[in-house]
């Protein structure tokens, strides 16, 4: 893709090992994005300068469902069982019109990734368009862990009660070879002791030996 108006080009490249990259080329900002590992190198007008601003977006947040049966009272999206789900037709229309500079789409769904039956089809369409999907969940069964491990570059698993739902999900994903698996924890005065407990669990619980990071979110 080439944009005359904003002065950039997006191209696909492949190295001698068959690894595929997406490259963004402009006068003031550039990137090379590994479509397999998610590694991304950015630079400005030359490799010794930092890119201050890209003329096109790199990441898209996309909500495909507001349906959730978990019922967390602190949900920042106020999701509930009476929400709505995005059709694949609408999803495809969005992906087809966004700039080709997009490297990743962060999918917003529900606790168990079950509220939108088109989600695997959506993940597959992103990959066909050289875009890497990522998602945040609370719990995944084996079938949905298979889907995430097959298509997603990264997955964040939020800690709720019971915490075993999170820990078992982390293990399901890392057992399937995923390296970019984080735990999300929402920190507030009421959850401070629980956060310390999770830190101890990361050190001691064998299910969490493959977790990459604990991401602490503020309320």
KAVEN-V800193 format. One record per backbone hydrogen bond with DSSP energy under -1.0 kcal/mol. NH is the residue of the N-H (numbers start at 1). CO is the residue of the C=O. If there is no record, write none. Layout:
# KAVEN-V800193
NH	CO
NH	CO
This chain:
# KAVEN-V800193
3	8
7	3
8	3
9	25
10	1
11	23
13	21
15	19
18	15
21	13
22	33
23	11
24	31
25	9
30	43
31	24
32	41
33	22
34	39
35	20
38	34
41	32
43	30
44	49
49	46
60	104
62	106
64	108
66	84
75	72
80	66
83	80
86	64
91	87
92	88
93	89
94	90
95	91
96	92
97	93
98	94
102	99
103	58
104	58
105	132
106	60
107	134
108	62
119	116
122	118
123	119
124	120
125	121
126	122
127	123
128	124
129	125
130	127
131	126
132	103
134	105
135	154
137	156
138	111
139	111
145	141
146	142
147	143
148	144
149	145
150	146
151	147
152	148
153	133
155	180
156	135
157	182
158	137
159	184
165	162
167	163
168	164
169	165
170	166
171	167
172	168
173	169
174	170
175	171
177	174
178	173
181	179
182	155
183	213
184	157
185	215
187	217
191	188
195	191
196	192
197	193
198	194
199	195
200	196
201	197
202	198
203	199
204	200
205	201
208	205
209	206
211	208
212	181
215	183
217	185
219	187
